[in-house]
Amino acid sequence: MGEQLRTVLRHAAYPFLLVVMVVISVATLRLRWDLTRTNQLFLVGTIAYLALLERLIPYEPEWAPSVREWGSYGVYFLITAIGGALSQVPVSAIVGRLAPPGSFLPLWAEVPAALLLGSLANFLVHRWCHTSPRLWRLHGVHHVPDKVNVGNNGVNHLLDVVLTQGCVQFALALAGFSEPAVFVVGLFVVAQGYVVHANIDVRLGVLNHVLAGPEQHRLHHSTDLAEAGHYGSDLSVWDHAFGSFTWRPGRRPAAVGLAEPGDFPATGRVVASHLQAWRRPARPEGSPAGPT
């Protein structure tokens, strides 16, 4: 592939995904497609698209997953899906009695409001997981890999997924946002969650100050605590607001993974990775937590 085409992909790959997300959202709501099925198909399509880009414009060729790693990622992907489903159980039981009957905002106002609230909830829980020794035993599983790619976005402890997604869903449901608004925000969150982990050499420029991208999230996985941060995986506004935004043009992580690799089992040891959460809590200073 020529260098000119690579340059085009570096600048157009991310905006193209966002445009596709908007088109799918509008089409789904107007044509009344099944929301759950559309979300699932969009998830699969997003992973396939980013996996292709990782081969065309890789940021770090050595971060490409091996066949064995893809196998482990597949197991964690299923665990993450199960955790997402489990997180809906307590939310449905609680908000059924507490949530307002519906939103009084038009959809065009609901979507940005829901995005800001959901992003804030996710940011706060994520940062809490990096500063609480007990919660770090759960979330640290995600930081074990010494590479960042689209596959290991799903490397999570089951309870970490239940906690994070449960808090976000509870906040949105309690605020009374409509199902269409939550659906649109959900597609954006899916796209962002995989984009920020993608091992692709994209350039967002000034958009990094509004939207989270892989240039930032690689720093979040850095072993150097001075450059870590970036707890937002969809928007950058909360990192600016809470002082955890450290990205600058051209900044590369010193290395990614755990500052203390011996604190957690290897990613391929799925059962051991889940059981270690009941060991003595590791100090949060031993995590790539960034400034706190």
Secondary structure, DSSP 8 states (H G I E B T S, - for coil): --HHHHHHHHHHHHHHHHHHHHHHHHHHHHHT--HHHHHHHHHHHHHHHHHHHHHHSBS-GGG---HHHHHHHHHHHHHHHHHHHHHHHHHHHHHHHHS-SS--S-HHHHHHHHHHHHHHHHHHHHHHHHH-HHHHHHHGGGG--SS--SGGGG---HHHHHHHHHHHHHHHHHHT--HHHHHHHHHHHHHHHHHTT--B----GGGGGTB--HHHHHHHTBS-TTT-----SSBSHHHHHHT-----TT---S-BS-SSGGGS--TT-HHHHHHGGGSS---GGGSS----
